[in-house]
Amino acid sequence: MVFWLLLPHLSCAGTMDDATLTAKGVTPSGKGQVLLIACGALAREIIAVKDANGLDHMDLQCLPAILHNHPDRIVPGVQDAVARYRDAYDKIFVVYADCGTGGQLQSACDELGVEMIAGPHCYSFFEGNEEFAARDEFTAFYLTDFLVRQFDAFVWEPLGLGRHPGLRDMYFGNYEKLVYQAQTDDPALTEKAQHCAERLGLAFERRFTGYGDLNSALVEI
């Protein structure tokens, strides 16, 4: 099960708290030759990859992370961002996977002449697309670092589970486990992810993925 407001964005130089990334995203600094158009849920991970690999020629534009819950808004958001910034950069790369758009994002990127990261969603490219596909898991619910921190905003509240606890079995009755794909080694996040699993009545599994294919994709640009 993959859950998927466009408001003014904040500069990457400004605050990057989760609430800001969820509702507003990040605007580019105007520096660099390559613009990354990405989901706000990936902002910290992209910056970590950039810093670790010295990718100072890359600038970052993030759409609101809450579009994770509204995949129909991802394609228009990416199209608008490409149109807005195309003339300011030598290259644009889209750091969204398909993300519930049913192939529409790939088609839009092809029409716009921009590349995008491969994979059905971030859970896949964080784990590594080949490895994720080989698992062939249908009864696992996935969380990343960002989604663990924002579990209430992205899962619990939108699904009305706080107001209607009986809905839990309706939504999650066919799942067997919650898989926490950890990008960082943070005991506090692991503890919170385990609590999320308990709230959903699911078994818990932690996989340390690091940045997976995100790292290689950005380095190869």
N, C-alpha and C positions, 0 to 999 in steps of 0.2 A: 504494500500500500504506500503510495507516494503522494504526499500532500503538497500542494502548490499554494487606486490610490497613488497613484503617482503624485508625489509631492515634491517641492523644491529640494534639491540635493545640497549637501554640505561639502565643503572642500575637504580633500584628503588631509590637508594640513590642520583641519579642525578636529573636533572631538570625534572619536570612532567608537562610541559606546554602542552596545547591541541595539538599544532602542532607536538610535539614529540610523544605524545600518538597516534596521527592519523597515522603518517608515520612510526614510528619505534617501538613503544611499550616499554616494560620494561623487563629487564632481572632480574632473581632472585638474591637475595643477597648471596645465599649459606647457609643461616641460617634457622633453623626450621626443623621440621619433615614432614610437609605436604606441598606439592606444589600445589598452585592454578594456573591453566592455564586458562587465561581469555582474553576477549576482552579489548583492550586498552580503550574503551569507558566506562569501568566499574572500571578503576583503582582507581579513587578517592573514589568511593562508597565502594569498597572492603576494602580499607585502613581505611575508616571511621568505617565500621562494625568491622574490626579487632581491631582498637583502642578502640572502645566503649565496646567491650566484652573481652578485654584482650587476644586476640587470637595470642599471640606472637609466638606460635609454627608453625604458617603458614607463608609461603613465597609466593611471587607473581611473576608470569611470565605472561606478557601481550603480545599478538600478536598485530600488528598494527590495530588500530580501523577502518581504511579505508576498512578492509576486510568486514565490514558491507555492503559495496557496491559490494563485490565480494564473495558471499557465496561459490562459487566453490573452493576457496582457503582456506577456514576455515579448512576443514578436513585434507588436507595435512599439514597445519601449526600445527594443534594439534598433529597429528601423529609424526611429526618431533620433537616437543617439548617433548612429552612423551618419545620418544627414547633417546633424548639427556639427560634427567634428571632423568629417572626412577631409576637408581642405586644410586642416591644421596639423595633420600627421601624415607620415609617409606610408604607414600601414596600420590597419585596424584588425584586431584579433578578438573574436567573441569567446568569452570564457563562460559560456552556458553549454551544457549538453542538450539533448532533446528536451528534457525537463517537462514532459507531459504535453508537448506541443504537437505530437503526432506527425513529426516530420516537417511541420510548417516552418520551424526556425531554420532548419537546414536549407529548405527551398528559398527562404528569404535571404539567407546569407549568400547562396549561389547567385541570386539575382542582383544582390548588392556588390558582389565581387569581393567578399571578405571571407576569411576562414574562421572555423569554430573548432573547439575542442571535441574530440571524439567521445562517444558514449551515450547511453540512454539517460543518465542522471549523474549527479556528483557522487552518489554512493558507489557507483561503478568505477568512475575514474579515480576516486580516492583509493579504492582497493586495488585498482589495476583492472582495466576492462577485460582482459583475457581471463584473469583469475576470477573476477566476479561472475562472468558468464559461465565458467566451468562449474561454479558452485550450484547453479540452477536452483536457487532457493525461492520457494514460493510462500513459506510460512514465517518469514522473518520481517520484522519491522525495524527500520534503520534510523539511527540518529548519528549526527556528526557533532563535533565540539560545539559549533554554533547552535545547533538544534537542541542539544542538551541544555545549554544555557537559556535558550528561549523556548523551552518545552511548553510552558503554559501559554505563551503568545501564539505558538504555531500549531499546537496539538490540543491541549486540554481545553482552552477557552473556545477556539473556533468550533470544536466538536460538541460543545455544550456539556462536557463530562462533569464539570463542577455543579451545574444546575440539575443535570439528569444522569446520575450515576448508572442507571440501568442501561444507558446507551453503550456502555463500555463493551459488554458482551456482543452487542449488535455489530459494533465496528471491529472489534479485535478477537471475536470468538474463534476465528479460523487461523489466527496466528499462534505460533508456539513459543517464539522467543523475540526479545529485543536485542539487536546487535548494535553495540556502540562502536562505531568506527572512530577511533581516537587519532586525531592529528597530532596531539601533543601528549606528553606523559604527565598528566595532572591528576593526582589522587583525589582532589576535591571534585573534579568533573566526573571521574569514574564513580565516586560515591553517589553523585547526583544522578548519573545515568542509571545506576542500579536502583535508585529510588523511583525513577521513571518507570522502569520495568515492573516494579512492585505495584505501582499505581495502576498499570495496565493489566496486571495479572499475568505477566509473561515471564518466562525464564530469561536469564540475563547472560549475554556473552560480550566480552570486550575483545576487539581486534585492534591492535596498534597498526594503523595503515600509513602514518605519516601523510605525505602529500601525494603519494602515488603517481598517477599519470599526469597530474597537474604540474609537477616539477618538470618532467621531461618535455611536456608540451610547451611550456614557457621557455625553457632553455633552448629548444629547437627552433624557435621563431627567429 
